[in-house]
Amino acid sequence: MVLWAMKATLYFRRLALFFGLMALAAGGPLARLEAQAVAVPEQTADQAWADIKDDTYDQRGHFTAGVNKLSARLDDQIRSLRAKRAGMTADLKDWDFMMKDVDDARSMLTSRMTELSQANTPETWLSAHDNIGDAWKRAEAAVDKMNTTTASS
C-alpha cells in the first residue's frame, strides 16, 4: 500500500509540474515579451506626414496609402471634436464658426486626394502631391486651433 501511495504522489507531482509548465508557457514571461514586442507606439500626425512628404512619383503607392491614413486620422479628430461639442453648454457660435474652418479644410483635403488619384504623369502627380501637403497643413492647423479652444472651454 505504501508503494502505491508513493507512486501516486510521484504521478501527481509530475502532473502538477506539467500543468505548471503549460500555464507558464501560455502566460509567462515569454508571452509578455512577445506582447511587448508587438506593441508599437502609434505614429503622430507629424511623423506620418514626414514619412511620406518626400515620396516621389515612383513611390506614389506608398504616398497614397499614407495620405489615406492621414485622412482617416483627420476623420477621427473631427469625430472627437463633434463629440466634445455635443457635451458643451456654453455659447457655441464661435465654436461653430471655427469648426466650419475644419470642415472646409477636410473638404479641401478630399478634393486634393481626388486630384492625386487622377494624376497620371510625374508632373501632375508632383503638383497634386504639393497640394495635398498644403491641404494637410491647413487641416492640422484648424484642428489644433479647435483643440486649444476646447481646452479652455
C-alpha positions in Angstrom: 0.0 0.0 0.0 2.8 2.4 0.9 4.5 1.7 -2.5 1.2 2.5 -4.3 0.9 5.8 -2.4 4.5 6.8 -3.3 3.8 6.1 -7.0 0.6 8.1 -6.9 2.3 11.0 -5.2 5.1 10.9 -7.8 2.5 10.8 -10.5 0.5 13.8 -9.1 3.8 15.8 -8.8 4.6 15.1 -12.4 1.1 16.1 -13.4 1.3 19.3 -11.4 4.7 20.1 -12.9 3.2 19.5 -16.4 0.3 21.8 -15.8 2.5 24.4 -14.2 4.8 24.4 -17.2 1.9 24.7 -19.5 0.5 27.7 -17.6 3.9 29.3 -17.6 4.2 28.8 -21.3 0.8 30.2 -22.0 1.1 33.4 -19.9 4.6 33.5 -18.7 7.5 35.8 -19.4 7.8 34.7 -23.0 4.2 35.6 -23.8 4.6 39.0 -22.1 7.8 39.6 -24.0 6.0 38.9 -27.3 3.2 41.2 -26.4 5.6 44.0 -25.6 7.4 43.4 -28.9 4.1 43.7 -30.8 3.0 46.9 -29.0 4.3 49.6 -31.3 3.6 53.2 -30.4 1.2 55.0 -32.7 2.7 57.4 -35.1 1.8 61.1 -34.6 0.4 63.0 -37.5 3.6 65.0 -37.9 5.6 61.7 -38.1 3.1 60.2 -40.6 3.4 63.3 -42.8 7.2 63.3 -42.5 7.2 59.7 -43.6 5.5 60.5 -46.9 6.2 64.1 -47.7 9.3 63.4 -49.7 7.9 60.5 -51.7 8.4 60.6 -55.5 6.2 59.6 -58.4 7.7 56.1 -58.3 6.6 55.9 -54.6 3.1 57.1 -55.3 1.5 53.9 -53.9 3.3 54.5 -50.5 2.3 58.1 -50.7 -1.4 57.4 -51.4 -1.5 54.8 -48.6 0.0 57.4 -46.2 -2.5 60.1 -47.3 -5.3 57.7 -46.7 -4.1 57.1 -43.2 -3.8 60.8 -42.6 -7.3 61.3 -43.9 -8.6 58.6 -41.5 -6.8 60.3 -38.7 -8.4 63.6 -39.6 -11.8 62.0 -39.6 -11.2 60.6 -36.1 -10.1 64.0 -34.9 -13.3 65.6 -36.4 -15.4 62.9 -34.7 -13.8 63.7 -31.4 -14.4 67.4 -31.8 -18.0 66.8 -32.6 -18.4 64.6 -29.6 -16.9 67.4 -27.4 -19.3 69.9 -28.9 -22.2 67.7 -28.1 -21.3 68.0 -24.4 -20.8 71.7 -24.4 -23.4 74.1 -22.9 -21.7 77.5 -23.4 -22.3 79.8 -26.3 -21.4 77.7 -29.4 -21.4 80.4 -32.1 -17.6 80.8 -32.0 -17.1 77.1 -31.8 -19.3 76.5 -34.9 -17.5 79.2 -36.8 -14.1 77.6 -36.2 -15.5 74.2 -36.8 -16.5 75.4 -40.3 -12.8 76.0 -41.0 -12.1 72.4 -40.0 -14.8 71.2 -42.3 -13.6 73.4 -45.2 -10.0 72.1 -44.7 -11.4 68.5 -44.7 -13.2 69.2 -47.9 -10.1 70.7 -49.4 -8.0 67.6 -48.5 -10.7 65.3 -50.0 -10.6 67.4 -53.2 -6.8 67.2 -53.4 -6.9 63.4 -52.8 -9.2 63.2 -55.9 -6.7 65.2 -57.9 -4.0 62.9 -56.8 -5.9 59.8 -57.9 -6.3 61.4 -61.4 -2.7 62.4 -61.8 -1.1 60.2 -64.5 2.2 62.0 -65.2 5.1 62.7 -62.9 4.4 66.5 -63.3 0.7 66.4 -62.5 1.4 64.0 -59.6 4.0 66.3 -58.1 1.6 69.2 -58.3 -1.1 67.1 -56.6 1.4 65.9 -54.0 2.3 69.5 -53.1 -1.4 70.5 -53.0 -2.1 67.6 -50.6 0.8 68.9 -48.4 -0.8 72.3 -48.3 -4.3 70.9 -47.6 -2.9 68.6 -44.8 -1.1 71.5 -43.1 -4.3 73.6 -43.2 -6.4 70.8 -41.8 -4.0 70.1 -38.9 -3.8 73.8 -38.1 -7.6 74.1 -38.0 -7.8 71.0 -35.7 -5.0 72.3 -33.5 -6.8 75.6 -33.2 -10.0 73.8 -32.2 -8.2 71.7 -29.6 -6.7 74.8 -28.0 -10.1 76.4 -27.9 -11.8 73.3 -26.4 -9.1 73.1 -23.8 -10.2 76.5 -22.4 -13.9 75.9 -22.8 
